[in-house]
Amino acid sequence: MSMQVLQEKQQITKARQELVNKGASLADSPFRALMRKCGLVRGVAVGDMVKSWDVLTTINFLETHVKKDEPILDIGCYSSEVIIALHKLGYSRLTGADLNPNLKKMPYQDFIKYEISNFMNTKFEDASFQAITSISVIEHGFDAPSLLREMSRLLRPGGYFIASIDYWKDKVDTTGTKFFGMDWMIFSKDEIVKFITEAAAHGLFPVGKMMYDGKDKVIDCGRKQYTFAWLVLEKRA
């Protein structure tokens, strides 16, 4: 399936347990989060419990489609759980790109190549990666032409762009709401359809069925209610 939608909160809890069972869970437990808040735990807080479904869905796809010695890029990787989880699962050619100057404080610096970079205008060579992951990133300062152009350039033929996004089938107005100093977008079905059409012009296509319907507005953030969607596009020559 090329697009899936998070249907209910129980899926988040179940996904976190599956990540724990895989040995790929990095997000702080409630107790550890409290210790971090009190200054008793240092380092970058990697991962977010609420993103458990997104991370697990991404990992499951990669484990069945991308070999562990093939190169993977994680964009918007600061505090990203997926790139660390992939390292723990044995993926050996991992790169992360983010503008956050604290990127060099991320774990496993000896094993993961971190680049302080705008992921829509990188210095990586053409066709550098077999997969590019993006967990809750592209809805912030969304710029489809720049994003799609760069993702297409960086992917090898047969490679995958994998993204989780804020989503609700009907439009949710986020005008005036910003995160990280950028405009915030909750994708609607119509906006996803437009994005897919634009992606085709860059050689990026869905790999299976697109599921648009959501059952519950699982997420409450920024005074908006919505859910998450997960999307994968394949680079075709």
C-alpha positions as CSV (number, residue, x, y, z in Angstrom):
1,M,0.0,0.0,0.0
2,S,1.4,3.4,-1.0
3,M,-0.7,5.5,1.5
4,Q,-2.0,4.5,4.9
5,V,-3.9,6.5,7.5
6,L,-3.6,6.2,11.3
7,Q,-7.1,5.2,12.3
8,E,-7.2,5.1,16.2
9,K,-5.0,5.7,19.2
10,Q,-4.6,2.0,20.0
11,Q,-2.4,1.7,16.9
12,I,0.1,4.0,18.5
13,T,0.4,1.9,21.7
14,K,0.6,-1.3,19.7
15,A,3.3,0.1,17.4
16,R,5.4,1.2,20.3
17,Q,5.3,-2.3,21.8
18,E,6.3,-3.8,18.4
19,L,9.3,-1.3,18.3
20,V,10.3,-2.5,21.8
21,N,10.0,-6.1,20.7
22,K,12.3,-5.3,17.7
23,G,14.9,-3.7,19.9
24,A,14.2,-0.4,18.0
25,S,12.4,1.7,20.5
26,L,14.3,5.0,21.4
27,A,11.6,7.4,22.6
28,D,11.6,8.3,26.3
29,S,9.2,6.5,28.6
30,P,7.0,8.9,30.7
31,F,9.3,8.3,33.7
32,R,12.5,9.1,31.6
33,A,10.8,12.1,30.1
34,L,10.2,13.4,33.7
35,M,13.8,12.8,34.6
36,R,14.9,14.6,31.5
37,K,12.7,17.6,32.4
38,C,14.3,17.6,35.9
39,G,17.8,17.7,34.3
40,L,18.6,14.2,35.5
41,V,19.0,12.9,31.9
42,R,21.2,14.6,29.3
43,G,21.6,14.3,25.6
44,V,19.2,14.8,22.7
45,A,15.6,13.5,23.3
46,V,15.3,11.1,20.4
47,G,11.9,10.2,19.2
48,D,8.3,10.9,20.2
49,M,5.9,8.3,21.5
50,V,3.0,9.7,19.4
51,K,5.0,9.0,16.3
52,S,5.3,5.2,17.0
53,W,3.0,4.2,14.2
54,D,4.9,6.3,11.7
55,V,8.3,5.0,12.7
56,L,7.2,1.3,12.8
57,T,5.4,1.6,9.4
58,T,8.6,3.1,7.9
59,I,10.9,0.5,9.4
60,N,8.6,-2.4,8.3
61,F,8.6,-1.1,4.7
62,L,12.4,-0.7,4.6
63,E,13.0,-4.1,6.0
64,T,11.1,-5.7,3.1
65,H,12.3,-3.3,0.3
66,V,15.8,-2.0,1.1
67,K,18.9,-4.1,1.9
68,K,20.8,-3.3,5.1
69,D,24.0,-2.2,3.1
70,E,22.1,0.2,0.8
71,P,22.3,4.0,1.5
72,I,19.4,5.7,3.3
73,L,18.9,9.4,4.1
74,D,16.7,10.7,6.8
75,I,15.7,14.4,6.3
76,G,14.7,16.6,9.2
77,C,16.7,14.1,11.3
78,Y,17.3,16.1,14.5
79,S,15.8,14.0,17.3
80,S,14.5,11.5,14.7
81,E,14.0,8.1,16.1
82,V,13.9,6.3,12.7
83,I,17.5,6.8,11.8
84,I,18.7,5.5,15.2
85,A,16.3,2.6,15.0
86,L,17.7,1.7,11.6
87,H,21.2,1.7,13.0
88,K,20.2,-0.6,15.8
89,L,18.6,-2.9,13.3
90,G,21.8,-3.3,11.4
91,Y,21.5,-0.7,8.6
92,S,25.1,0.4,7.9
93,R,24.9,3.3,5.4
94,L,22.9,6.0,7.1
95,T,22.9,9.7,6.6
96,G,20.9,12.4,8.3
97,A,20.3,16.0,7.1
98,D,18.9,18.9,9.2
99,L,19.5,22.6,9.8
100,N,19.6,22.3,13.6
101,P,23.1,23.2,14.7
102,N,22.8,20.7,17.6
103,L,22.8,17.9,15.1
104,K,26.4,16.9,16.1
105,K,24.9,16.0,19.5
106,M,22.8,13.2,18.0
107,P,23.8,9.6,19.1
108,Y,26.0,7.3,17.1
109,Q,28.2,9.9,15.5
110,D,30.7,7.2,14.6
111,F,28.2,5.2,12.6
112,I,25.8,7.7,11.2
113,K,26.8,10.6,8.9
114,Y,25.1,13.8,10.0
115,E,25.0,16.8,7.7
116,I,23.8,20.3,8.7
117,S,22.0,21.1,5.5
118,N,18.7,22.3,4.0
119,F,17.3,19.0,2.7
120,M,15.6,20.8,-0.2
121,N,19.0,21.9,-1.5
122,T,21.8,19.5,-0.5
123,K,25.3,18.9,-1.7
124,F,24.8,15.1,-2.0
125,E,25.6,13.7,-5.5
126,D,22.8,12.6,-7.8
127,A,21.3,9.2,-7.2
128,S,23.0,8.9,-3.8
129,F,20.3,7.0,-1.9
130,Q,18.1,3.9,-2.2
131,A,15.6,5.4,0.3
132,I,14.8,8.8,1.9
133,T,12.7,8.9,5.0
134,S,10.9,11.9,6.5
135,I,8.9,11.6,9.7
136,S,6.6,14.6,10.3
137,V,8.8,17.0,8.4
138,I,7.4,18.1,5.0
139,E,4.3,19.8,6.4
140,H,6.4,22.5,7.9
141,G,7.3,25.1,5.3
142,F,5.9,22.9,2.6
143,D,7.3,23.6,-0.8
144,A,6.3,20.8,-3.2
145,P,8.4,21.8,-6.3
146,S,11.7,22.2,-4.3
147,L,11.1,19.1,-2.2
148,L,10.1,16.8,-5.2
149,R,13.0,18.1,-7.3
150,E,15.6,17.3,-4.7
151,M,14.1,14.0,-3.6
152,S,14.0,12.8,-7.3
153,R,17.6,14.0,-7.8
154,L,18.9,12.2,-4.8
155,L,17.1,8.9,-5.3
156,R,18.4,6.0,-7.3
157,P,16.0,4.5,-9.9
158,G,13.9,2.1,-8.0
159,G,14.5,4.0,-4.7
160,Y,11.8,5.2,-2.3
161,F,10.7,8.5,-0.7
162,I,8.9,7.7,2.5
163,A,7.1,10.4,4.5
164,S,4.7,10.6,7.4
165,I,2.5,13.7,7.4
166,D,-0.2,15.5,9.4
167,Y,-3.5,14.7,7.6
168,W,-7.2,14.8,7.6
169,K,-9.4,14.0,4.5
170,D,-11.2,17.4,4.7
171,K,-9.3,20.6,4.9
172,V,-8.2,21.8,8.3
173,D,-7.3,25.5,8.3
174,T,-3.9,26.2,9.9
175,T,-3.6,29.8,8.8
176,G,-1.5,31.8,11.2
177,T,-0.2,28.7,13.1
178,K,3.6,28.2,12.9
179,F,6.0,25.5,14.1
180,F,9.8,25.9,14.0
181,G,9.2,29.4,12.6
182,M,7.5,27.9,9.5
183,D,3.9,27.7,8.2
184,W,2.2,24.5,9.2
185,M,0.0,22.4,6.8
186,I,-2.4,19.6,7.6
187,F,-2.7,17.8,4.3
188,S,-6.2,17.2,3.0
189,K,-7.1,14.5,0.5
190,D,-7.2,17.0,-2.3
191,E,-3.8,18.3,-1.4
192,I,-2.4,14.8,-1.4
193,V,-3.9,14.1,-4.8
194,K,-2.3,17.3,-6.1
195,F,1.1,16.3,-4.5
196,I,1.0,12.9,-6.2
197,T,0.3,14.6,-9.5
198,E,3.2,16.9,-9.1
199,A,5.4,14.0,-8.0
200,A,4.8,12.2,-11.2
201,A,6.4,15.0,-13.1
202,H,9.6,14.3,-11.2
203,G,9.5,10.5,-11.8
204,L,8.0,9.7,-8.4
205,F,5.0,7.4,-8.3
206,P,2.9,5.5,-5.7
207,V,3.8,1.8,-5.3
208,G,0.3,0.6,-4.5
209,K,-3.2,1.5,-3.3
210,M,-3.8,5.0,-1.8
211,M,-6.1,4.9,1.3
212,Y,-7.5,8.3,2.2
213,D,-10.2,7.7,4.8
214,G,-9.5,8.1,8.5
215,K,-11.7,6.9,11.4
216,D,-10.7,9.1,14.3
217,K,-8.9,12.4,14.7
218,V,-6.2,10.8,16.8
219,I,-4.0,13.8,17.3
220,D,-4.7,17.1,19.1
221,C,-2.0,19.7,18.5
222,G,-1.9,23.4,17.9
223,R,-5.6,23.6,18.7
224,K,-6.3,21.4,15.7
225,Q,-7.5,17.8,15.5
226,Y,-6.3,15.5,12.8
227,T,-4.4,12.2,12.3
228,F,-1.2,11.0,10.6
229,A,-0.8,9.6,7.1
230,W,2.1,7.5,5.7
231,L,3.1,7.8,2.1
232,V,5.7,6.1,-0.1
233,L,6.7,7.0,-3.7
234,E,9.1,5.1,-5.9
235,K,11.6,6.7,-8.3
236,R,11.2,5.4,-11.8
237,A,13.6,6.1,-14.6
